[in-house]
Amino acid sequence: PAFLCGLVWGAAQVCWFQANALLPFSVTFPIMASLPGLVGAAWGVLVFGEIKGRRNFGLLVVSGVARLLAVGLIAASKEGI
């Protein structure tokens, strides 16, 4: 498992370097700071069953959508879309 995690981490670093080469840092940083949290939350819900109850799950979904919307707006504002 540790070797596989290292490979995934290395691939993520290469992708981040490539994104920084193609996009401004003000766009890539919010993406790289926000999306791993969403992936971790998805693992917590789907694999480990960490979120219990409809209200808690609803709050998680609302916060995830708000985070994705914020990152999308940041990216759109810097790209002139």
C-alpha positions in Angstrom: 0.0 0.0 0.0 2.8 2.5 0.8 4.4 2.0 -2.6 1.1 2.5 -4.4 0.4 5.7 -2.3 3.8 7.0 -3.3 3.1 6.4 -7.0 -0.2 8.2 -6.7 1.5 11.1 -4.9 4.2 11.3 -7.5 1.6 11.3 -10.3 -0.2 14.1 -8.6 3.0 16.2 -8.2 3.7 15.8 -12.0 0.2 16.9 -12.8 0.5 19.9 -10.5 3.8 20.9 -12.2 2.2 20.6 -15.6 -0.9 22.6 -14.5 1.4 25.3 -13.2 3.2 25.4 -16.5 -0.1 25.9 -18.4 -2.2 27.9 -16.0 -1.6 30.8 -13.7 -0.7 29.9 -10.1 -3.8 31.8 -8.9 -5.9 29.2 -10.7 -3.9 26.0 -9.9 -3.5 26.7 -6.2 -7.2 26.8 -5.3 -7.8 23.6 -7.3 -4.9 21.8 -5.7 -5.9 23.0 -2.2 -9.6 22.2 -2.5 -10.0 19.0 -4.5 -8.0 16.6 -2.3 -10.4 17.5 0.5 -13.3 16.5 -1.7 -11.6 13.2 -2.6 -10.9 12.5 1.1 -14.5 13.3 1.9 -15.7 10.9 -0.8 -13.4 8.1 0.6 -14.7 8.8 4.1 -18.3 8.5 2.9 -18.0 5.7 0.4 -15.3 3.5 1.9 -15.2 4.2 5.7 -18.8 5.2 6.4 -17.7 8.3 8.4 -20.8 10.4 7.7 -24.0 9.2 9.3 -27.4 10.8 9.0 -29.2 12.7 6.2 -28.5 16.1 7.7 -24.8 15.5 7.9 -24.6 14.1 4.4 -26.6 17.0 3.1 -24.2 19.5 4.7 -21.3 17.6 3.2 -22.9 17.7 -0.3 -23.7 21.5 0.0 -20.2 22.3 1.2 -18.7 20.2 -1.7 -20.8 21.9 -4.3 -19.9 25.3 -2.8 -16.2 24.4 -3.0 -16.5 23.3 -6.6 -18.4 26.4 -7.5 -15.8 28.6 -5.8 -12.9 26.9 -7.7 -14.8 27.2 -10.9 -15.5 30.9 -10.5 -11.8 31.5 -9.6 -10.7 29.6 -12.7 -13.2 31.5 -14.9 -12.3 34.9 -13.6 -8.6 34.3 -14.4 -9.2 32.9 -17.8 -11.6 35.5 -19.0 -14.4 33.0 -19.8 
